[in-house]
Structure formats: structure tokens, C-alpha cells
């Protein structure tokens, strides 16, 4: 009988430890999600503050080419960074592909 109680007590302690680990993990995930939300809000505010520049539909002179190339570079860089953040967030939340 003592052996059975000892085993049950050991299982109970192990389950309590697992519960504590899960609680810590859950809290860490909540903190990470909150941090991502803050970063997202900051990015949204920055986006709203800075006017969006568009590439002209037609390049009227050679002087317009560097500006158009720069805006295109910024746009593609922004898309890549956005994709990187999305992938990192997905991995953090356990949605790896």
C-alpha cells in the first residue's frame, strides 16, 4: 500500500511540476505576444505619421529614374522585412510551415 501511495505522490509532484512549467511557458508567450502587439502599434503609428510615397506611373525624364529606383527599393525592402516579421511571429506562436 505504501508503494502505491509513493508512486501516486511521485506522479502528483511530476504533474504539478509540468503544470508550473506550462504556466511559465504560457506567461512567456503572453509577454511575447504583448511585445509583438506593441511593436505592431508602433509601426502602425510610424506608417500613419509618414506620408506614403508612390512611384510615378511614368518617368518623364532621366532625373526621375533615381527617385523611382529608390522608392522601389524601399518598397521591396519593406515587404521583405514585413515577411520576415510575419515568419518570426508564426514560429513564435507555433505555426511553422
N, C-alpha and C positions, 0 to 999 in steps of 0.2 A: 504494500500500500504506500509506503514511504517513497518507493522508487517512482511510482506513478505520479505522486504529488510533485516530486522533484522534477520530473520531466515536464509536467504541466507548468510548473513555475518557471522553468527554463524557457519554454515556448512563450509564455506570457511576457517574460522580460524581453525576449527577442522581438516579439511583436511590438512591444512598447518602444523599443529602440528603432524599429523600422518606421513606426508612426512618427517619432520625433524627426527622423531623417527626412521623411516625406514633408513634414511641416516646414522644416528648414528649406527644403528644395522649393516648396510652394511659395514661401516668403521671398526667396531669391528671385523666382520667376516674376512675382508681382512687382518687385523692385525694378527688374529689368524692363518689364512692360511699361511701368510708370516712367522710367528714364527714356524709353523709346517714344512714348507719348509726348514728353516734354520736348525732346529733340524735334519731333514732327511739328509740334506747335511753334517752336522757334523758327523752323524752316518755313512754315506757312506764313508767319509774320514777316520774315525777311522777303519772301516772294511777293507778299502784298505791298511791302514798302518800296521795292524796286520795280520800276516800270519794265514791262516785258518789251524787249526789242525784237523786231522781226526783220528777217532778211527781205530786202526789196524784191518784188516779183520780177523786176527787170533791172539789169545792171546797165545804167545809162552811159557810164564812162569807165575808163580804166581805174580812176580814183576810187570807184565804189567796190572794186574787187577785194582789196584787203579787208575792208569792213565786213563785207559779206562772208568772207572766209573765216574771219574771227568769230562772227556771230554763229556760224555753222559749227565751228569748233566748240564754242561754249555750249551750244545746244546738245551736241553729241556727248560731250563730257558730262553734262548734267544728266542725260539719260543713262549713261553708264554708271554714274555714282548712285543714281536712284535704284537701278537694278541691283547694284552691289548691296545697298542697304536693305532692299527687299529680300534678297537671298539670305543675308545675315539674320534678319528678323525671322524668316521662315525656319532657319536652322535652330535659332534660339527657342522658338516655340514648338520645335519637333516636327516640322513639315518638310523634312528633307526629301528631295526627289531622287 
